[in-house]
Amino acid sequence: MQDKGQNQQESDLPPKLAKPAQRALAQAGYSRLEQLTQVTEAEIKQLHGIGPNALDQLRRALTAKGLSFADEK
């Protein structure tokens, strides 16, 4: 049970994010919303397992914390 608590502290990604999206982000090394501010929405969309719903959830979670994806260049 301790591990579960540690994972929740380490990750602040939306809890209702679909499992394929969670796996895609984890495999790419993303576990915190702050990390997503370093990449563009287009880059995240390229990950296998990230669909429109997951992208929307991530966008809303970032906005709720006053954050956003990196600007497209």
Steps between C-alpha positions, in 0.01 A plus 500: 500500500789740560605485135156617389531809718845572365378471142222746570752746641737454208232537233246779476359392165120481481388190693228414247744503209456181295752223568649509146563873540652448846731232360598716201592792724688277746699334221591844365616601850215733596352466847436864595295773334796738528696274265237547231571874490828412328335328203243609244152359473597359159790307654275344764239418235764291320524256793320172435210490744431873510167578339279809490341425839835453673634816342195692619538366855868596504423847363233556768729373778779732386263797479369430851857541630565809290724303263491417130680297239806662342426734211522357149805636320 
